[in-house]
Amino acid sequence: MQLTLVRPAGLRLRPASLGGRTGVPEEDRLRAEPPECAEGVDIRPISRDSESIERIGRLYFRSYPDGEVGTCEEAVADVEATSAGEYGAWVPDACLVAEEGGEPVGAILVTDKPPWDDVEGLTFVVDLFVAPDKRGRGIGDALVGAALAAVGGREVGLRVESENAAARRIYERHGFAAR
């Protein structure tokens, strides 16, 4: 089952380091700025040229279990559709790729004004994905933090599978809650 999560507009987060202090409420244990990414991983905006979009599409395909996003060609086409505005207006500063050794290892795709009623008028995280062999290194967390920093205080929505506990933890640390 998919959940819609929303991060309220203007949310001001306190440093994650507060989380270890006794008596600090859960909502104050959220990240204030993008977390550090794994050593050797660089985050930058996604170039919208066809070669870059194809590389991100291939990563998208590799990042999900077999068949979940269709074929590799369908995954590339979905990233192309996002870039072309089918899921809302591409947000250049928030559509990011994490690279290690020049190869994409994670990405986040963000749009404005998505076409779906449950997130109408919001900035929307279309997808976040990290190569399976690169998970657990803070790459997804860093991509979310960097994308949120890029969109400033806007209200941001996304959808996540309810059973995807790892993704939900990342989003909740950044102030997202079920709508």
N, C-alpha and C positions, 0 to 999 in steps of 0.2 A: 504494500500500500504506500502510495506517495503522500508525503506531508508537505504542506506549503509553510515555509518559514519566512519570517520577515524581521529585518533589523530596522527599528524605528529611525525616522529622520532625526538628525541632530544628536544622536546618541554619543555621549562622551564617556569613553571607557577609561578606567584607571589601570595603572600598570599591573601586569600579571604577577609581579613580585609580591603584591599585597595578599595574594592567595594563601601564603604560608602563615599569615598572622592570625592569631586567635581573635574571634569576634568580628572578622570582616565578612559582611554579607556576600552571598554567592554572586550577586550582580556586580559587586566591586572587584571580582576576581578576573575580570575580562581584560583582554589585551588593549593597550593604549595605542600601539603603533605596530607596523608590520614586524613579525618576529624574525629573528635571524634564520637564514636558510642554511642548508647543509653546505659545508665547505666545498668550494669548487663549483657551486651551482649559481648561475647568474639569472636574474629575472629582468626581462625587458618587454616592451610592447611587441605584439605580434605584427609582423609585416603582412600586408594584405596582398602581396604578389602571389601568383599561382603556385610557385614552388614552395613558399612558406606555408600557404594554406594546405597544400597537399601533405607536407611533413606533419602538420598539426593533425590533419585527418588520419594519417597512418598511426600516429601516437594515440589518438582517440580510439581507434579500432583495437590496438594492442592493449589498451588500458582496461577493457571490459572483458568479461567472460565470453567465450565463443558464442556467437550468434546474438548477443544482447544488443549490439548496435548494427546488426546486419553484416553485410560484407565490408571489406576494406573500401571498396568503391563507394558504397552507401555512406560509410563514415566520413570519407573525404567530401562527398556531396553535402552532407549535413553541415560540416564546418564551412563549406562554400556558401550554403544557404544562410548560415548565421552571419557571415561576412557581408553578404549581399542585402541583409536587412529583413529576411523573412521572419525573424523572431524578435524584431524590434531594431532600433538604430544601434549599430555597432558603436561601442564606447572605446575609442582608440587607446586612451591612457589606461583603461582597466582590462582590456583584453591582452593577457600576458602569457608569455611562455617562459618556463624555467629550462635552462640549458646547462648541460654538463659536457665539457669537451666539445662544444659546438653542436651537440645533438639535443633535440627536445626531449625532456624527461617529465614534463608536466605542463599543464596549461589551464587557464581559466578564461571563459568566454562570457562577456557581459554586454547587455543591451539596455537601451532605454525604451520605455513604452512598449513592452511586449504585448502580443495580441490576445492574451488569455485573460478571462474575466477575474480569476482569483489573484492576479498580480497586475491588473490594469493600472497604468500610470506610474508604476514603480521602475526603478532601475532593477534589472533582473540578471541573476547569475544563471545563464543557460546551462553551463556545465563546468565542472572542475574535474580534471582527471590527471592521474600520475601513473607512470609506467609501473607495473606490478613489482619489478625488481628494485624500484627506487622508493617505495613506500616506507613509512616509519622514520624518515629522515627530516621531517618538518617542511617538505616541499609544498604540500597542499596547504598547510597552515600559512606559510609565507606568501603563497599566491593569493589566498583570500585576504590576508592583511594588506598586501600591496594593492590589490584591486579596490578594497574599501578605502584606503588612503587616497587613491586616485579619484574616487567619486565623491569624496568629502562627506558632508552630512546628509546626503540624500537617503531616502527610505529605499531599502534594497530587499527584494524578495528572491526566493529560489524554491526549488522542489527537491526533495531528497527521499529516498526509499526509507521507510520507517525502520527496517531491519539493518540499515547501514549505520551501525553505531559509531564507527570511526569517523565518518563524514559528519554525522550529527554532532559529535564532540567538537570537531573543528568549528563548525558554524556556531554552536552555542557559546564557545569561548569568545567569539567575535560579536556576541550580542543578538544573535538570531533566536527567535522563539516561534513556536507554532502559532499560526493565525487561527 
